[in-house]
């Protein structure tokens, strides 16, 4: 019979890991240029996005962006927990992910793609281009800058996931909007 850790033991390990993250954060990360860059990337793009967002489709855009955000956070959490990658810097130690990307850069980029490429065909090719830029330019750059550490991950996998994420998000929003329009037409 195997002896598995109890819920209390797992909670204690989690508490110790969180405490270690907080100590590392205040000892090595907080206030560095990398930390400030993450804070700026988390906040500054939102007012810029709002300026360019089509206000007539704001609800639709926000719905699309929230779906992208949830998928991005979920994939990031999965990859982090499975030790496929890790991050050396974060905005807050309680969220050991690249929150600036998950909460801002990914949703905004994909929302603008959704807005400016309204047909499935144009959207598909735009998402392929955006996914290529994120996977083969942005990811290697943030690795080189020391934000992102690849453990068991390859950029082509990100490329495929980003494309799927964009297509699923668009399908969910377009399906919802179509249902709403059919319901309102009755």
PyMOL commands that set and color helices and strands:
alter all, ss='L'
color gray80, all
select helices_A, chain A and resi 7-29+33-52+55-81+99-116+120-144+155-185
alter helices_A, ss='H'
color red, helices_A
select strands_A, chain A and resi 85-87+148-150
alter strands_A, ss='S'
color yellow, strands_A
deselect
rebuild
show_as cartoon
